[in-house]
């Protein structure tokens, strides 16, 4: 037994030294890779301090515009389907899809033989009723006809007159007229087809009445008013853009969605044509709700949301300090800071997930490369920030990364 222990003891000791050696080696590698998950600085007493690589940005002043963006489908407020008011065969169809029509213009003619015969019969009946009424009235004046006979003849005459008007209307309805001016967008029948009263003939759209209906959050209601400008951009059919105006705001809030319907009118010149909007097109509507100049601005990437509060990590003496902030207007890339930080302060915009209050930080650029301490000029700051989609401009395009403190 003693001989077995003497053989295992050197192996156990060697294993202990190997593990200890690996621990030192791993610490060394962490020190050389300064921009990994985190690094550990070791002071003279052997204590380790975590250093987190982060990207920072400076709080600045500038202008910000509050916007509400919503999707919509283009519609025409004035559109109508024309129906036949007579029964018969279509003898003449005078319009085609895409053709413009004027108000009251004849667009089709329906065979009217039966209506014409009815009109002739009504004229004959009216003439007979008129003659009977005149004869009875003459006899009544001489005392040869009773009051009842006179009243009956008068009623027959009035009924014949009403019937004549009805037959005249029947004849008029054989001519199908456009109830308003516009463009024929759909034809439902062909020339020669037999139609009954109520059958669809054509659809007419007034392209000068195009609108986009959007639904905005209730909290934005006080910032929207009639006449306010709105930008309408075609999404599926690109290259279409128009400056519209708010035409109407619904007087009620939808309790199911908490939104309000807003109707945006498009200018007549933005409708139709090769590059204009058409009913049924999918579009994006942007309403400008507010504009603040000289606002305190910060990248939205810096915000950390925890329950009902919003925080940012401010850099002070190379350490992260967690600060609660109040926000105001915001757009796609930046947010207005109402309170919590001041222009010129450095704030962490990437790497917050590994931060805690008081943790030491190391500045890196957007590619994770350490920023040299004491460097100046372009060596200590990154280039103007450019969104990933390649578009610059706006408040976010002026953002620069800070250098060494």
Order of alpha helices (4+ residues) and beta strands (2+ residues): alpha-beta-beta-beta-beta-beta-beta-beta-alpha-alpha-beta-beta-beta-beta-beta-beta-beta-beta-beta-beta-beta-beta-beta-beta-beta-beta
